[in-house]
Amino acid sequence: MKKKLASVVMVVCLAVCLGGCVKVIDKGTEAQYTGEVAFDAAADSSGDWGQIAEEISGAAQELTEVLSGDGIGSSTLAVKGSGTIAEYIEKGPKHILRIELDGEGGSETILLQIGTVYSGTALRDIQTLKNFESFTNQTEWSQYAKALNAEMHTQVVEPLAIDDSAVGKKVTFTGGATQSGTEVTITPSSLTIE
Protein backbone atom coordinates (compact mmCIF):
# COMPACT_ATOMS: atom_id res chain seq x y z
CA MET A 1 0.00 0.00 0.00
CA LYS A 2 2.84 2.38 0.87
CA LYS A 3 4.47 1.63 -2.50
CA LYS A 4 1.21 2.43 -4.31
CA LEU A 5 0.77 5.68 -2.38
CA ALA A 6 4.39 6.64 -3.04
CA SER A 7 3.89 5.97 -6.78
CA VAL A 8 0.76 8.13 -6.88
CA VAL A 9 2.50 10.96 -5.01
CA MET A 10 5.47 10.73 -7.41
CA VAL A 11 3.17 10.87 -10.49
CA VAL A 12 1.29 13.87 -9.05
CA CYS A 13 4.57 15.68 -8.25
CA LEU A 14 5.91 14.92 -11.71
CA ALA A 15 2.71 16.22 -13.33
CA VAL A 16 2.84 19.42 -11.26
CA CYS A 17 6.52 19.97 -12.11
CA LEU A 18 6.06 19.31 -15.79
CA GLY A 19 2.84 21.29 -15.93
CA GLY A 20 4.80 24.48 -15.49
CA CYS A 21 6.89 23.60 -18.59
CA VAL A 22 4.02 23.55 -21.06
CA LYS A 23 3.69 26.57 -23.29
CA VAL A 24 0.36 27.31 -24.90
CA ILE A 25 0.83 28.57 -28.47
CA ASP A 26 -1.81 30.74 -30.10
CA LYS A 27 -3.25 29.42 -33.33
CA GLY A 28 -1.54 30.93 -36.37
CA THR A 29 1.75 31.61 -34.55
CA GLU A 30 3.16 28.08 -34.83
CA ALA A 31 5.76 29.13 -37.42
CA GLN A 32 7.47 31.35 -34.84
CA TYR A 33 8.28 28.25 -32.81
CA THR A 34 8.68 25.52 -35.44
CA GLY A 35 10.28 27.50 -38.25
CA GLU A 36 7.73 26.06 -40.68
CA VAL A 37 6.04 28.67 -42.83
CA ALA A 38 2.52 28.08 -44.11
CA PHE A 39 2.32 27.54 -47.86
CA ASP A 40 1.04 30.57 -49.76
CA ALA A 41 0.24 29.58 -53.36
CA ALA A 42 -0.66 33.13 -54.38
CA ALA A 43 2.67 34.52 -53.18
CA ASP A 44 4.57 31.70 -54.89
CA SER A 45 2.81 32.15 -58.22
CA SER A 46 3.07 35.94 -58.11
CA GLY A 47 6.79 35.77 -57.49
CA ASP A 48 7.29 33.15 -60.23
CA TRP A 49 4.98 34.54 -62.91
CA GLY A 50 7.45 36.74 -64.82
CA GLN A 51 9.99 33.96 -65.19
CA ILE A 52 7.33 31.40 -66.14
CA ALA A 53 5.77 33.64 -68.81
CA GLU A 54 9.24 34.25 -70.27
CA GLU A 55 10.04 30.53 -70.27
CA ILE A 56 6.76 29.64 -72.04
CA SER A 57 7.38 32.34 -74.64
CA GLY A 58 10.85 30.95 -75.36
CA ALA A 59 9.67 27.33 -75.58
CA ALA A 60 6.47 27.93 -77.59
CA GLN A 61 6.03 26.09 -80.88
CA GLU A 62 3.87 27.39 -83.73
CA LEU A 63 0.45 25.83 -83.18
CA THR A 64 -0.24 25.48 -86.91
CA GLU A 65 2.97 23.45 -87.31
CA VAL A 66 2.13 21.26 -84.32
CA LEU A 67 -1.36 20.55 -85.67
CA SER A 68 -0.04 19.89 -89.19
CA GLY A 69 2.34 17.32 -87.72
CA ASP A 70 1.59 14.81 -84.98
CA GLY A 71 -0.69 17.17 -83.03
CA ILE A 72 -0.63 17.68 -79.29
CA GLY A 73 -1.83 14.23 -78.29
CA SER A 74 -1.95 13.50 -74.58
CA SER A 75 0.83 15.92 -73.62
CA THR A 76 0.75 19.60 -72.72
CA LEU A 77 2.74 21.89 -75.01
CA ALA A 78 3.85 25.49 -75.02
CA VAL A 79 2.37 26.98 -78.21
CA LYS A 80 2.03 30.29 -79.97
CA GLY A 81 -0.12 31.46 -82.82
CA SER A 82 -2.45 34.03 -84.25
CA GLY A 83 -5.86 34.09 -85.82
CA THR A 84 -9.28 35.65 -85.83
CA ILE A 85 -11.75 35.45 -82.96
CA ALA A 86 -14.70 33.55 -84.43
CA GLU A 87 -16.86 33.25 -81.33
CA TYR A 88 -17.13 34.46 -77.73
CA ILE A 89 -18.52 31.64 -75.57
CA GLU A 90 -19.85 31.96 -72.02
CA LYS A 91 -20.26 28.78 -69.98
CA GLY A 92 -21.10 30.15 -66.55
CA PRO A 93 -17.92 31.65 -65.10
CA LYS A 94 -15.84 30.13 -67.92
CA HIS A 95 -15.36 32.43 -70.89
CA ILE A 96 -13.76 31.07 -74.04
CA LEU A 97 -12.76 32.43 -77.43
CA ARG A 98 -13.02 30.13 -80.44
CA ILE A 99 -10.17 30.98 -82.78
CA GLU A 100 -9.73 30.47 -86.52
CA LEU A 101 -5.98 30.14 -86.89
CA ASP A 102 -3.93 31.98 -89.50
CA GLY A 103 -2.12 29.61 -91.84
CA GLU A 104 -2.60 25.92 -92.38
CA GLY A 105 -3.40 23.85 -89.35
CA GLY A 106 -5.49 20.82 -88.71
CA SER A 107 -9.25 20.50 -88.49
CA GLU A 108 -9.22 20.98 -84.70
CA THR A 109 -11.42 23.47 -82.86
CA ILE A 110 -9.16 26.00 -81.13
CA LEU A 111 -10.46 27.29 -77.79
CA LEU A 112 -8.68 30.02 -75.84
CA GLN A 113 -9.62 30.26 -72.14
CA ILE A 114 -10.16 33.81 -70.85
CA GLY A 115 -11.54 33.11 -67.36
CA THR A 116 -12.62 33.89 -64.84
CA VAL A 117 -12.52 30.18 -64.09
CA TYR A 118 -9.86 28.11 -65.86
CA SER A 119 -9.88 24.37 -66.45
CA GLY A 120 -6.69 22.37 -66.27
CA THR A 121 -3.12 22.83 -65.17
CA ALA A 122 -1.43 23.59 -68.50
CA LEU A 123 0.62 26.57 -67.29
CA ARG A 124 1.93 24.68 -64.28
CA ASP A 125 2.64 21.58 -66.33
CA ILE A 126 4.78 23.28 -69.01
CA GLN A 127 6.91 25.41 -66.70
CA THR A 128 10.16 24.01 -65.31
CA LEU A 129 10.85 26.49 -62.51
CA LYS A 130 9.16 24.20 -59.98
CA ASN A 131 8.10 20.57 -59.97
CA PHE A 132 6.08 18.32 -57.69
CA GLU A 133 9.08 17.79 -55.40
CA SER A 134 9.17 21.56 -54.75
CA PHE A 135 5.99 21.15 -52.69
CA THR A 136 5.02 19.28 -49.54
CA ASN A 137 2.10 17.38 -51.06
CA GLN A 138 -0.40 17.05 -53.92
CA THR A 139 -2.68 19.68 -52.38
CA GLU A 140 0.03 22.36 -52.54
CA TRP A 141 0.92 21.30 -56.11
CA SER A 142 -2.77 21.73 -57.11
CA GLN A 143 -3.04 25.06 -55.29
CA TYR A 144 0.03 26.28 -57.18
CA ALA A 145 -1.63 25.43 -60.53
CA LYS A 146 -4.79 27.35 -59.56
CA ALA A 147 -2.73 30.29 -58.30
CA LEU A 148 -0.75 30.43 -61.57
CA ASN A 149 -4.03 30.55 -63.51
CA ALA A 150 -5.28 33.34 -61.23
CA GLU A 151 -2.02 35.30 -61.60
CA MET A 152 -2.17 34.92 -65.38
CA HIS A 153 -5.78 36.14 -65.37
CA THR A 154 -4.78 39.24 -63.40
CA GLN A 155 -1.67 39.99 -65.46
CA VAL A 156 -2.73 38.94 -68.98
CA VAL A 157 -6.50 38.63 -69.50
CA GLU A 158 -8.14 41.07 -67.10
CA PRO A 159 -6.44 44.22 -68.50
CA LEU A 160 -7.94 43.46 -71.95
CA ALA A 161 -11.56 43.56 -70.67
CA ILE A 162 -12.60 41.01 -73.31
CA ASP A 163 -16.29 40.69 -74.16
CA ASP A 164 -18.35 39.67 -77.20
CA SER A 165 -17.19 42.78 -79.09
CA ALA A 166 -13.87 40.92 -79.61
CA VAL A 167 -15.48 38.68 -82.27
CA GLY A 168 -13.89 39.38 -85.66
CA LYS A 169 -10.71 40.86 -84.18
CA LYS A 170 -7.19 39.53 -84.61
CA VAL A 171 -5.64 37.68 -81.65
CA THR A 172 -2.05 36.69 -80.97
CA PHE A 173 -1.35 34.29 -78.13
CA THR A 174 1.24 32.18 -76.35
CA GLY A 175 0.31 29.60 -73.75
CA GLY A 176 -0.13 26.02 -72.67
CA ALA A 177 -2.20 23.78 -74.94
CA THR A 178 -3.94 20.48 -74.30
CA GLN A 179 -6.02 18.40 -76.67
CA SER A 180 -9.13 16.31 -76.12
CA GLY A 181 -10.42 14.72 -79.30
CA THR A 182 -10.65 17.48 -81.88
CA GLU A 183 -10.64 20.32 -79.33
CA VAL A 184 -7.43 22.14 -78.49
CA THR A 185 -7.70 24.26 -75.35
CA ILE A 186 -5.13 26.98 -74.71
CA THR A 187 -4.50 28.71 -71.42
CA PRO A 188 -2.69 31.91 -72.41
CA SER A 189 0.52 33.23 -70.91
CA SER A 190 0.48 36.26 -73.23
CA LEU A 191 -2.35 37.66 -75.30
CA THR A 192 -2.99 40.61 -77.59
CA ILE A 193 -6.20 41.53 -79.38
CA GLU A 194 -6.35 44.12 -82.18
Residue pairs with C-beta under 8 A, 6 or more apart in sequence:
25 33
30 36
31 37
31 38
39 135
39 136
39 140
39 143
41 140
41 143
41 144
41 146
41 147
42 147
42 150
42 151
44 130
44 144
44 147
45 144
45 147
45 148
45 150
45 151
46 147
46 151
48 127
48 129
48 130
48 148
49 148
49 151
49 152
49 155
51 129
52 123
52 127
52 129
52 148
52 189
53 152
53 155
53 156
53 189
53 190
55 127
55 128
55 129
56 78
56 123
56 126
56 127
56 174
56 175
56 176
56 189
56 190
57 80
57 174
57 189
57 190
59 78
59 126
60 78
60 79
60 80
60 174
60 175
61 77
61 78
61 79
61 80
62 79
62 80
62 81
63 79
63 80
63 81
63 101
63 105
63 110
63 177
63 184
63 186
64 81
64 101
64 102
64 103
64 104
64 105
66 72
66 77
66 79
66 177
67 101
67 105
67 106
67 108
67 184
68 104
68 105
68 106
71 106
71 108
71 179
72 79
72 177
72 178
72 179
72 184
73 179
74 179
76 121
76 122
76 125
76 126
76 176
76 177
76 178
77 126
77 176
77 177
78 126
78 174
78 175
78 176
78 177
79 174
79 175
79 176
79 177
79 186
80 172
80 173
80 174
80 175
81 99
81 101
81 102
81 110
81 172
81 173
82 101
82 102
82 170
82 171
82 172
82 173
83 99
83 100
83 101
83 102
83 110
83 170
83 171
84 99
84 100
84 102
84 168
84 169
84 170
84 171
85 97
85 98
85 99
85 166
85 167
85 168
85 169
85 170
85 171
85 193
86 98
86 99
86 100
86 167
87 97
87 98
87 167
88 95
88 96
88 97
88 162
88 163
88 164
88 166
88 167
89 95
89 96
89 97
89 98
89 111
92 117
93 115
93 116
93 117
94 113
94 115
94 116
94 117
94 118
94 119
95 113
95 114
95 115
95 116
95 162
96 111
96 112
96 113
96 114
97 111
97 112
97 114
97 162
97 166
97 171
98 109
98 110
98 111
98 112
99 110
99 111
99 112
99 171
99 173
100 110
101 110
107 182
108 179
108 182
108 183
108 184
109 182
109 183
109 184
110 184
110 186
111 183
111 184
111 185
111 186
112 171
112 173
112 175
112 185
112 186
112 188
112 191
113 119
113 185
113 186
113 187
113 188
114 157
114 162
114 188
114 191
115 153
115 157
115 158
116 153
118 149
118 152
118 153
118 187
119 185
120 176
120 178
120 185
120 187
121 142
121 145
122 175
122 176
122 177
122 178
122 185
122 186
122 187
123 145
123 148
123 149
123 152
123 175
123 176
123 187
123 189
124 141
124 144
124 145
124 148
125 145
125 176
126 176
127 148
130 144
132 138
132 141
135 141
135 144
149 187
152 187
152 188
152 189
156 188
156 189
156 190
156 191
157 188
157 191
160 191
160 193
162 193
166 193
169 193
169 194
170 193
170 194
171 191
171 192
171 193
171 194
172 191
172 192
172 194
173 186
173 188
173 190
173 191
173 192
174 188
174 189
174 190
174 191
175 186
175 187
175 188
175 189
175 190
175 191
176 186
176 187
176 189
177 184
177 185
177 186
177 187
178 184
178 185
179 185
